[in-house]
Amino acid sequence: MKGRVAKVKKGKGKAATGPVFIFPGPEGWEAWSTTEDGSQCVGPMDSPKKVEGGVGCVVCLPSRSFFSIPLWIPVEEGIAPRELAKIALESKNLLGTNPDAAVWAMEAIRTEPVPAVGEGEPGSRQLEAVAVLTGLLEEEWLLEEAGRHEIAGRVLPAPAGGASGVLRKELGRWVVDFYSGGKWLHTQPLLARELQKGVSAEIASLLAQMDAEGTLGPLSLFVLRDGGELPSGGQDFLKQLPCPVRTESRAAPRLPTAPWDLEPAVLAERRLAKAQMGERQKFIRMGIGLYAALMALAVVYVSVPLVRRHLIQRELAGIGVESAKIRDAAMSWREAGALVNPKMNALELLWQVSRPLIEKDPGEIDGVRLTTFDYNSKRLLLQGEGKDLEQTEKYFEWLKKEPMLAAFQWKHPQPTLLPNGNARFQAEGLPLGSQASEEGGTDANPDAP
């Protein structure tokens, strides 16, 4: 069914000043709203989901989606009318197998006295307009963005007078709404598809039943709201009704003073599941955001040293040429210094530490030989072997007392005895004035100047 704009449409493009009603019209679903210029109707559409109602719209349920029944209940002190109405609905088997989960609403119409039975005091009864949702609703009628669900006949204005009825077409089918004292009382879909004698017979039967139950009372007015030309036979149908009849154009729906909310249970479950899914997605997004933040911090933590290293390497590369020149100059000065100061010359030092091992003057220290001579600017390292500990100690004493080696402070650990009886030794000479020589030791040279 293609959508079109109904004839009652006004104020196109104006913002709605009240609630938007998704209403079952004669040919399809419509969207009714109130603007500054009047009422606006957009439609019909073959599905309420195709009608733009917006968040918080009022979905008007058609007659096929609920059971409507006027119900007399006794007025009892200490018992809520809803509990009494529930008992009455259960007795009529209208709440199904799970009464607590059934969605239904009620509204007080009027209260009447009840004559006393026997010797009891006279009581009273209250008429309630009750509607119970059917167990299964069509999928197209469930709008999650809807804010309220109402009965279609209840949001339409009631005709003036006491008891009245309204005949209208709903989604291609005739239905009749009954009102009492300006309040909606009952909605009944009709079997007949056309306005003919069968429709008048159905309405007469309904009126007789409601009159026998005392729910409607004498009908003062019957209104035909079609909004178009009467079909053939329509005038004959109107003449057969047992009350004054008039025709009216269609009226815009409006929210009653005490609005209901017949929200289907399946829709409530969907909203709950959607809210829970939203919470889970929220936690998932928070977890992903936290993980991304931690990963970003880890990348920064790893990349900062790399970047700093790269910058340092660039700086070192920039000063590499100059540092090489400075290093070459320092080595040149060190070599020149060794030549100027014979005591710091490596060859001279080698000769001095070897002299008592090969010369007679001073007296030769027999049985001691050097195996390692290592010299740099920080220390002079000697390693060797002696035929016994006594000869090794003589060599240590000579190192400490030799005037040519007075520029060094000597340190040596206890020699190690080898399987053949020889003593392996190590002596380390530290230049005077260095940090290591300042710390000293038990075996430091006491005679050094």
Secondary structure, DSSP 4 states (H G I P E B T S, - for coil): ----B-TT--STTPPPSSPPEEEE-SSSEEEEEEETTEEEEEEEESSGGGS---TTPEEEE-GGGEEEEEEEEE--TTS-HHHHHHHHHHHTT-STT-GGG--EEEEEEEEEEE---TTSPPEEEEEEEEEEE-S---GGG--TT-SEEEEGGGGSPPPSSSEEEEEEEETTEEEEEEEETTEEEEEEE-S-SSSSHHHHHHHHHHHHHHHHHTSS-SEEEEEEE-SSPPPTTHHHHHHTSSS-EEEE--------SS------HHHHHHHHHHHHHHHHHHHHHHHHHHHHHHHHHHHHHHHHHHHHHHHHHHHHHHHHHHHHHHHHHHHHHHHHHHHH-GGG-HHHHHHHHHHHHH-SSS---TTEEEEEEEE-SS-EEEEEEESSHHHHHHHHHHHHH-GGGTTEEEE----EE-TTS-EEEEEEEEETTSHHHHH--TTS-TT--
